[in-house]
Amino acid sequence: MGLQSVTMPPGSGNQFHRHPGEQWTAVQEGEVTFTIKGQPPQVLKAGDHNHVPRGTIHRQQNLTDKPARYIEMRIFDKGKPASEAVVE
């Protein structure tokens, strides 16, 4: 289990990936564009949260000109890599 605070600079983000477990995210500041592969993007603003089930292919991006900040709680399988990149 892990809990971390993430600051995402303007215009940054990650590539599509998946996790060996569950992930919960709560946006504290700014906006985070959350996309599940094959679905329309969802904009999460301060106070919004979501749950990413095990194995869901997704990514987070900050498509604004201001920093975004969120906390993330993850419960992953012990001994496995935290994430696996997925080819777009």
Steps between C-alpha positions, in 0.01 A plus 500: 500500500627848424385859533672778310455864411557583133563845353445504125655798316302672223498303175632180657361153545568133455448245226237228504583240765340251739561392860503164681239620749256776593560878487298788643572864410373825657577832328601773745587784263465575129365259239606150401379344176444131567456265204413132493621359169213491250279740699460879487731697734360613834612829661539472876510827696586581862274289723439231233622144542500170317580132534708306247432125521781247462634472145310802360701667222505872576703821516499836680588833337508865596385674183479844665753779552491463883640228728271224625535312826341175609538222752504140397437190708608171345463142612720288273613141495820454698811431295356621169601818312282800590395553139524352156522725192244432228563584134255760371 
